[in-house]
Amino acid sequence: MSPSQATPKKLTIGGLTPFALIVLAGLWAYWPAFRGGWVWDDVEEVTQNAVLRDPAGLARIWTGSTGTDYFPLKTTVQWLVVRAAGESAPAFHAASVALHIANALLFCALLRRLGLRFAWAGGLLFAVHPLAVESVAWVSELKNTLSLFFLLQSMIAYIRFDGKGSGLGSCFPPEGGKQLPRPDLFYFLSLFLFVLAMLSKSSVVMLPFALLLHAWWRRGRIARADLAAAAPFFAVSLFLGAVTAWFQEHRAILPGHVLAGGALSRIACSGMALAFYAWKSVWPAGLMPIYPRWSVNPPSLFQFLPWLGIAVLFAWFWTRRAGWGRHAIFGLGFFAVNLLPVSGLIQMSYMHITWVADHFAYVSLLGAAGLAAAGLESCRPRFVALSTIAVVGAALAVLSHRYAAIFHDEQTLWTHALERNPQAWPAHHNLGDAYLNAGRFPEAIVEYKEALRLGPDFVPTHYSLGTALLRMNRVPEAIAEYEEALRLKPDWAEAHNNLGSVLASQGRMPEATAHLEEAVRLKPDYADARNNLGNAYLIAGRFPDAIAQYRTALGIDPDNSSVRRNLDVAVREAARRAAR
């Protein structure tokens, strides 16, 4: 079949069976996620995110006035879920799982349009692959599933603009073959959907390169028309990619976080990361939330070997480009291209924890799953391909089902992480948070101290350790930890608020007032800090100032009964003072 003849077949009732299989397999694989709660930064992302509870929060979302990233469409979806279901963890998990299954079906549709007979197998492998679990079972990664939802539709629309698709049964069309048509509805729809994907998460930034790779795969060359068609996509990538880079640099990456080092270190790190993801795509065993971080500063010669292996592999495929090599370059090229931005070449806040993470590979997993589906085309007889799909799909689904259960709660997740990587200081910190929330303060202190031994400059651990010490009535030690947190991050409103409250309880009112005023200055909509500052003013006899703070706090949090009681006290005291 030639590329110009490849058209997706019409679905029949029997043809719907594979799609039903994808849905059922995906639901079973992620069934434990429906019963999961909040883990890691889900609390900060959802339950403590004031903008999601604000009925007028959409303006703040789209102007970028809050948050460490500019993914406004993702935050808008979260805002809508809160409007519909409240701060319900099952509702957010259901949204993530539904998006993932929808992505698997869309991927199946994409592969059908590319001419694969076993397109449904690619969708099934993507639906149940364990490497996708972190993106689906961790609520904070809703941005992954949402961005891919729009990306896949963008790709389908672009291929419809580009022609009727390409078949795997033939190679290149004759010289002088059909050029790209003029932009039409599908072209502009593809561009619009790509913008939506980028506004959900910029990990889809490499789509323009994938479009050029598709052009080469389909026609054997990249013509001027292909470059012209991709140009607006490059413009979107550059602009919104620069926005993401700015937010990462100014809001997400904490001071003092040394990442991969110089250019050679980053190149070595990137090659090792690509090899890591390739291996996990083929053999997804031993997955964990935080992988050990290898040292690449300075890099060793051995650490550049993955790049040599990649070069040799693609050179071999190039020599076979007249046949199966073309498809291998397309699939693995898509896999590698989409990993480059998250492989260590560019600074990202997450990389102060580890160089690699499962959720970084969510988009690239399409390339691996698509290539596997293409490989099934050569299986003869047919039952060999079907048997392979059944065995591999069942094994992957079982692994995903088990791994999804790990994300049930904080203690389960971080105990699992530390069993596999005891040196993961963020896991110690997060397990400490789980103990703190459960009222197990001595155990929390042990975990926080171990986290600081392994990562002494992680500011949140000093803050959380101060809180745990305070709960144990070890006030001088708590004050020291809050002060250390502020030394490392002077603009942290929450630390100023807590330290000010502790100092006020010790009668150190001038210092307490200064910290509470700074907390309010840094975060004007911080109701708790305004309440505490009102208390400090009340103790100092500054009744008008106290009343002003209480009223502002009530404007932020109208249902706060504690603030309302304090306001009543301040008003009575002010009236009593005035009557003297």
C-alpha positions in Angstrom: 0.0 0.0 0.0 1.4 3.4 -0.9 1.3 6.4 1.4 -1.3 8.2 -0.6 -3.6 5.1 -0.4 -3.5 4.7 3.3 -6.9 5.5 4.7 -8.3 4.3 8.1 -10.9 1.6 7.8 -14.4 2.2 9.0 -15.2 0.8 12.4 -17.6 -2.1 12.8 -19.1 -3.6 15.9 -16.3 -6.2 15.8 -13.8 -3.5 15.2 -14.9 -1.8 18.5 -13.7 -4.9 20.5 -10.0 -3.7 20.7 -11.1 -0.3 21.8 -13.3 -1.8 24.6 -10.2 -3.9 25.5 -8.1 -0.7 25.9 -10.7 0.9 28.1 -11.2 -2.2 30.3 -7.4 -2.9 30.6 -6.8 0.7 31.4 -9.5 0.8 34.1 -8.2 -2.4 35.7 -4.5 -1.3 35.6 -5.4 2.0 37.4 -8.2 0.8 39.6 -6.0 1.3 42.7 -5.5 4.9 41.8 -9.3 5.6 42.2 -8.9 4.9 45.9 -5.7 6.9 46.3 -5.3 10.2 48.2 -3.0 13.2 48.0 0.7 12.5 47.7 3.8 14.6 47.4 3.0 18.1 46.3 -0.7 17.4 45.6 -1.6 19.3 48.7 0.2 22.4 47.6 -1.1 21.9 44.0 -4.8 21.4 45.0 -5.9 21.5 48.6 -3.7 24.4 49.7 -4.0 26.3 46.4 -6.2 29.3 47.2 -6.7 30.2 43.6 -8.7 26.9 43.1 -11.1 27.9 45.8 -11.5 31.4 44.6 -14.7 31.8 42.4 -12.9 34.6 40.6 -9.6 32.7 40.4 -9.6 32.3 36.6 -8.2 35.8 36.1 -5.2 35.1 38.4 -4.7 31.7 36.7 -4.4 33.2 33.2 -2.4 36.3 34.2 0.3 34.1 35.8 0.2 35.9 39.1 0.4 32.6 41.1 2.2 29.3 40.8 5.7 28.1 39.9 4.8 27.4 36.3 2.6 28.9 33.6 0.3 26.1 32.7 -3.0 28.0 32.9 -5.2 25.5 31.1 -4.2 22.7 33.5 -5.0 25.0 36.5 -8.3 25.9 34.8 -9.2 22.2 34.7 -8.3 21.8 38.3 -10.4 24.9 39.1 -13.4 23.4 37.3 -13.0 20.0 39.1 -13.0 21.9 42.4 -16.1 23.8 41.3 -17.8 20.5 40.4 -16.6 18.1 43.1 -14.8 20.1 45.7 -11.3 19.1 46.9 -12.1 15.4 46.3 -9.1 13.2 45.6 -11.2 10.5 43.9 -12.6 13.1 41.5 -9.1 14.2 40.5 -7.9 10.6 40.1 -10.9 9.8 38.0 -10.1 12.8 35.7 -6.5 11.7 35.3 -7.4 8.1 34.6 -10.1 9.2 32.1 -7.7 11.4 30.3 -5.1 8.6 30.1 -7.5 6.1 28.6 -8.7 8.8 26.2 -5.1 9.3 25.2 -4.6 5.6 24.6 -7.7 5.7 22.3 -6.5 8.8 20.5 -3.1 7.2 20.0 -4.8 4.2 18.5 -6.6 6.5 16.1 -3.4 8.2 15.2 -1.7 4.9 14.5 -4.6 3.8 12.3 -4.3 7.0 10.3 -0.6 6.2 9.9 -1.7 2.8 8.4 -0.8 0.3 11.1 -2.9 -2.9 11.1 -2.1 -3.4 14.8 -2.8 0.2 15.8 -5.0 -1.0 18.7 -2.0 -2.9 20.1 0.0 0.3 20.3 -2.9 2.0 22.2 -3.2 -1.0 24.5 0.6 -1.0 25.3 0.5 2.7 26.0 -2.6 2.3 28.2 -1.1 -0.3 30.5 2.6 0.5 30.4 4.0 1.0 34.0 6.2 3.9 32.9 2.9 5.9 32.6 1.8 5.1 36.1 3.4 8.1 37.8 1.8 10.5 35.3 -1.6 9.0 35.9 -1.7 8.0 39.6 0.0 11.2 40.9 -2.7 14.0 40.8 -0.1 16.8 40.3 0.8 15.2 36.9 -2.7 15.9 35.5 -0.8 18.3 33.4 0.8 15.4 31.6 -2.3 13.6 30.7 -4.1 16.8 29.8 -1.3 18.1 27.5 -1.0 14.8 25.7 -4.8 14.8 25.2 -4.5 18.0 23.1 -1.2 17.0 21.5 -2.6 13.8 20.0 -5.6 15.6 18.6 -3.2 18.2 17.1 -1.1 15.4 15.5 -4.2 13.7 14.0 -5.5 17.0 12.6 -2.0 17.8 11.1 -1.9 14.4 9.4 -5.3 15.0 7.9 -4.0 18.3 6.6 -0.8 16.6 5.3 -2.7 14.0 3.3 -4.5 10.8 3.9 -1.7 9.3 6.0 1.1 6.9 5.3 1.2 3.1 5.1 3.9 0.9 6.5 3.6 -1.4 3.5 5.7 0.8 1.2 8.5 3.2 1.4 9.0 6.5 -0.4 6.6 7.8 -3.1 8.1 8.6 -6.5 10.2 11.7 -6.9 8.1 14.8 -7.5 5.3 13.4 -5.3 2.5 15.4 -3.9 3.5 18.5 -2.0 1.7 19.8 1.1 -1.7 21.4 0.4 -2.4 24.9 1.4 -3.4 25.4 5.0 -7.0 24.5 5.6 -9.3 23.9 8.6 -7.3 20.9 9.8 -4.1 22.8 9.7 -5.4 25.7 11.9 -7.2 23.2 14.1 -3.9 21.4 14.7 -2.1 24.7 15.5 -4.9 25.7 17.9 -4.8 22.3 19.7 -1.0 22.5 20.0 -1.4 25.9 21.8 -3.8 24.2 24.2 -1.3 21.4 24.8 1.5 23.9 25.5 -0.8 25.8 27.9 -1.4 22.5 29.7 2.3 21.6 30.0 5.2 22.6 27.8 6.7 19.1 27.8 5.0 18.8 24.3 7.3 21.5 23.0 9.1 19.2 20.5 6.0 18.7 18.3 7.4 20.8 15.4 10.5 18.5 15.2 8.1 15.5 15.2 6.2 17.0 12.3 9.4 17.4 10.3 10.3 13.8 11.2 6.9 12.7 9.9 7.4 14.6 6.7 10.7 12.8 6.2 9.2 9.4 7.0 6.3 10.0 4.6 8.1 11.6 1.6 11.8 10.8 2.1 12.8 14.4 2.5 11.9 17.6 4.2 10.8 20.2 1.6 10.4 23.9 1.9 6.6 23.4 2.2 7.2 21.2 5.3 9.4 23.9 6.9 6.8 26.6 6.1 4.0 24.5 7.6 6.0 23.8 10.7 7.1 27.4 11.2 4.0 28.6 13.2 4.4 25.5 15.5 8.1 26.5 16.1 6.9 30.0 17.0 4.5 28.7 19.6 7.2 26.3 21.0 9.7 29.1 21.3 7.4 31.6 22.9 5.6 29.4 25.4 8.9 27.4 26.0 10.6 30.7 26.9 7.7 31.5 29.3 8.2 28.1 31.0 12.0 28.7 31.2 11.4 32.1 32.9 9.0 30.6 35.4 11.5 27.8 36.2 14.3 30.2 36.6 12.5 32.8 38.7 9.9 30.8 40.6 10.7 27.1 40.7 14.5 26.6 41.0 15.6 27.4 44.5 18.9 29.3 45.1 21.9 27.1 45.4 20.6 24.1 43.5 23.5 22.9 41.4 22.3 20.8 38.6 24.4 18.9 36.0 27.2 21.4 35.8 28.9 22.5 32.5 28.1 21.7 28.9 30.0 18.4 28.9 28.4 17.3 32.1 24.9 18.0 30.7 25.7 16.2 27.4 26.8 13.1 29.4 23.8 13.3 31.7 21.5 13.6 28.7 22.9 10.5 26.9 22.6 8.4 30.1 19.0 9.6 30.6 18.0 8.6 27.1 19.5 5.1 27.6 17.7 4.9 31.0 14.3 5.7 29.5 14.9 3.3 26.5 15.7 0.5 28.9 12.7 1.2 31.2 10.4 1.3 28.1 11.5 -2.2 27.2 11.9 -3.6 30.8 9.8 -1.5 33.2 10.9 -3.3 36.4 12.2 -1.6 39.5 10.3 1.6 39.0 10.5 4.1 41.9 9.4 7.7 42.6 12.9 9.0 43.1 15.9 7.3 41.3 19.5 7.5 42.5 21.2 10.5 40.9 24.5 9.6 39.2 27.4 12.0 39.4 28.3 13.8 36.1 30.3 16.7 37.4 32.9 16.1 36.1 31.8 13.4 33.6 33.8 10.3 32.9 34.5 9.0 29.4 32.3 6.0 30.2 29.3 8.3 30.6 29.5 9.4 26.9 29.1 5.8 25.7 25.3 6.0 25.4 25.7 8.8 22.8 28.0 6.5 20.9 25.5 3.7 21.0 22.7 6.0 19.9 24.8 7.2 17.0 25.7 3.7 15.9 22.1 2.5 16.2 20.7 5.4 14.1 23.5 4.9 11.5 22.5 1.3 11.1 18.9 2.3 10.7 19.9 4.9 8.1 21.5 2.2 6.0 18.2 0.4 6.0 16.1 3.5 5.4 14.7 2.1 2.2 12.7 -0.5 4.2 12.2 -1.1 7.9 14.9 1.3 9.0 12.7 4.2 8.0 10.1 3.2 10.5 12.7 2.6 13.2 14.1 6.1 12.7 10.6 7.5 12.9 9.6 5.7 16.1 12.9 6.0 18.0 13.4 9.5 16.6 10.1 10.6 18.1 11.1 8.8 21.4 14.4 10.6 21.6 13.4 14.0 20.4 10.7 14.4 23.0 13.1 13.4 25.8 15.8 15.9 25.0 14.2 18.9 26.9 13.9 16.7 30.1 17.2 14.8 29.7 19.4 17.2 31.6 20.4 19.6 28.8 18.1 22.3 30.3 17.8 23.3 33.9 14.6 22.1 35.6 13.6 22.4 39.3 12.9 18.7 39.5 16.5 17.9 38.7 17.8 19.0 42.1 16.2 15.7 43.2 17.2 13.3 40.4 18.1 13.4 36.7 15.3 11.0 35.6 11.7 10.5 36.4 8.9 8.3 35.0 6.6 11.2 34.3 9.3 12.8 32.0 8.8 9.9 29.6 5.0 10.1 29.2 5.0 11.7 25.7 8.0 9.7 24.5 6.4 6.5 25.5 4.2 6.9 22.4 7.3 6.4 20.2 8.2 3.1 21.9 4.6 1.8 21.9 4.1 2.8 18.2 7.3 1.1 17.2 6.3 -2.1 19.0 2.9 -2.0 17.2 4.8 -1.5 13.9 7.0 -4.5 14.7 3.9 -6.7 15.0 3.2 -6.1 11.3 6.0 -8.6 10.4 4.8 -11.3 12.7 3.5 -14.4 10.8 1.2 -16.2 11.3 -1.3 -13.8 12.9 -1.8 -15.8 16.1 1.9 -15.1 16.9 1.3 -11.4 17.0 -1.9 -11.8 19.0 -0.2 -14.1 21.5 2.6 -11.7 21.9 0.2 -8.8 22.5 -1.8 -10.9 25.0 1.3 -12.0 27.1 3.1 -8.6 27.0 -0.1 -6.6 27.6 -1.2 -8.8 30.5 2.3 -8.6 32.2 2.4 -4.8 31.8 -1.1 -4.4 33.2 -0.3 -6.5 36.3 2.9 -4.4 36.9 0.9 -1.1 36.4 -1.9 -2.3 38.8 0.6 -3.1 41.5 2.6 0.1 41.0 -0.5 2.3 41.0 -1.4 0.9 44.5 1.9 2.4 45.7 0.5 5.9 45.2 -2.4 5.2 47.7 -1.0 7.5 50.4 2.1 9.3 51.5 3.4 6.7 53.9 2.9 3.8 51.4 4.6 5.8 48.6 7.6 7.0 50.5 8.2 3.8 52.4 8.3 2.1 49.0 10.7 4.8 47.7 13.1 4.4 50.6 13.1 0.6 50.3 14.6 1.1 46.8 16.6 4.2 47.3 17.5 4.9 51.0 19.6 7.9 50.0 16.6 9.8 48.6 16.4 12.8 50.9 13.1 14.0 49.5 11.6 10.7 50.4 12.8 11.1 53.9 11.3 14.6 54.0 8.0 13.5 52.6 7.7 10.5 54.9 8.4 12.9 57.7 5.5 15.0 56.5 3.3 11.9 56.5 4.3 11.2 60.2 3.8 14.9 61.1 0.3 14.9 59.7 -0.5 11.7 61.6 0.7 13.2 64.9 3.8 10.9 65.0 6.2 13.7 65.9 9.2 11.8 67.1 9.2 9.6 64.0 8.8 12.8 61.8 11.8 14.4 63.5 14.0 11.3 62.8 13.0 11.4 59.1 13.6 15.2 58.8 17.0 14.9 60.4 18.0 12.1 58.0 16.7 14.2 55.1 18.9 17.1 56.3 21.9 14.8 56.7 21.6 13.8 53.0 20.4 17.2 51.7 21.3 19.9 54.2 20.2 22.9 52.1 16.6 21.8 51.4 14.7 24.7 52.8 11.3 23.0 53.4 12.9 20.3 55.6 14.1 23.0 58.0 10.6 24.5 58.1 8.9 21.1 58.7 11.5 20.1 61.3 10.8 23.4 63.1 7.0 22.6 63.1 7.6 19.0 64.4 9.9 20.3 67.2 7.3 22.9 68.1 4.7 20.2 68.5 7.1 18.5 70.9 7.4 21.8 72.8 11.1 22.1 71.9 10.7 25.8 71.2 14.4 27.0 71.1 15.2 24.2 68.5 12.1 25.1 66.5 13.0 28.8 66.4 16.5 27.8 65.2 15.1 25.7 62.3 12.7 28.5 61.2 15.6 31.0 61.3 17.7 28.6 59.2 14.9 28.2 56.7 14.6 32.0 56.4 18.4 32.3 56.0 18.2 30.0 53.0 15.0 31.5 51.6 14.3 35.0 53.1 11.1 35.6 51.1 9.2 32.6 52.5 5.9 34.1 53.9 4.9 30.9 55.8 8.2 30.7 57.6 8.0 34.3 58.6 4.4 33.6 59.9 5.4 30.6 61.9 8.5 32.2 63.4 6.6 35.3 64.3 3.9 33.3 66.0 6.5 31.3 68.0 8.3 34.5 69.0 5.1 36.1 70.1 4.4 33.1 72.3 7.7 33.7 74.0 6.9 37.4 74.6 9.4 38.7 72.0 6.9 41.0 70.5 9.0 43.4 68.4 10.7 40.5 66.6 7.4 38.7 66.2 5.7 41.7 64.8 8.5 42.3 62.3 8.3 38.8 61.0 4.5 38.8 60.8 4.5 42.1 58.9 7.0 40.7 56.4 4.7 37.6 55.9 1.8 39.9 55.1 4.0 42.0 52.8 5.2 38.9 50.9 1.7 37.3 50.7 -1.1 39.9 51.0 -3.8 37.2 50.8 -2.4 35.1 53.7 -5.3 35.1 56.1 -3.5 33.2 58.9 -0.6 35.7 58.9 -3.0 38.6 59.0 -4.8 37.0 61.9 -1.5 36.5 63.8 -0.4 40.1 63.0 -3.8 41.3 64.3 -3.1 39.4 67.5 0.4 41.0 67.8 -1.2 44.5 67.3 -3.9 43.7 69.8 -1.3 42.7 72.5 0.5 46.0 71.7 -2.7 48.0 72.2 -2.8 49.0 68.5 -6.5 48.4 68.2 -7.3 50.1 64.9 -4.4 48.2 63.2 -5.5 44.9 64.7 -9.1 45.5 63.6 -7.9 46.3 60.0 -5.9 43.0 59.9 -8.8 40.9 61.2 -11.2 42.5 58.7 -8.8 41.9 55.8 -8.4 38.3 57.0 -12.1 37.8 57.0 -12.3 39.2 53.5 -9.9 36.4 52.4 -11.5 33.7 54.6 -15.0 34.7 55.5 -15.8 31.4 57.4 -12.9 31.6 59.8 -14.5 31.7 63.2 -11.2 32.3 65.1 -10.6 35.5 63.2 -14.2 36.6 63.8 -13.8 36.0 67.6 -10.6 38.0 67.6 -12.2 40.8 65.7 -15.0 41.0 68.3 -12.5 41.2 71.1 -10.5 43.9 69.3 -13.7 46.0 68.7 -14.8 45.7 72.3 -11.3 46.6 73.6 -11.2 49.6 71.2 -14.6 50.8 72.4 -13.6 50.3 76.1 -10.4 52.3 75.5 -12.4 55.1 73.7 -14.9 55.3 76.6 -12.2 56.0 79.2 
